[in-house]
């Protein structure tokens, strides 16, 4: 309950949007760093994709929260969330082949 109140108060103050938008761009920049030849795991590029995806989901959640103002913001936020989830799940299932299936599902849900 306290987390929900904190989230709503930060969202109404606009602080979360100030944090989410630059984090999206930072994650996208990290995603373009060249990958090393023999690297294992997700690396910096994967971290950038996950960071951007999570930030997009936070930003989209804020837009859905503000959707009572205008109806189209709901669909913009919904499309952002679906796209980010598809991207993160694709990254996790392609780059973490050494993990068991149950761990991949937990990571995808997170």
C-alpha positions, 0 to 999 in steps of 0.5 A: 500500500505504501509503495502504491502511494509513493508511486502515485505521488511521484507520478503526479509530481512528474519525477518518475517521467524525468527519470524514465525518459533519459533512462530509455535513451541511455539504455538504447545507447548501451544497446548499440555498443559492439559485442565482444567476440567470445563474451557470454551472457547478456553483456552491456548490450543486453543490459542496455536493452533490458534497461530501455525496456524496463524504462519504457514499461515504467513510462508506459505505466505512467501514461496509462495512469494518466489515461483518464485525461485522454483516451489515446494515451491508454493505447500508446502506453499499452503498445509501449508495454507490449513491445517492451515485454516482447523485446525483453522476453526475446532477449532473455530466451535468446541470450540466456540459453544456459539457464533452466526454463523456470529461471527464464520464465521468472526473469521474463516475468520480472 
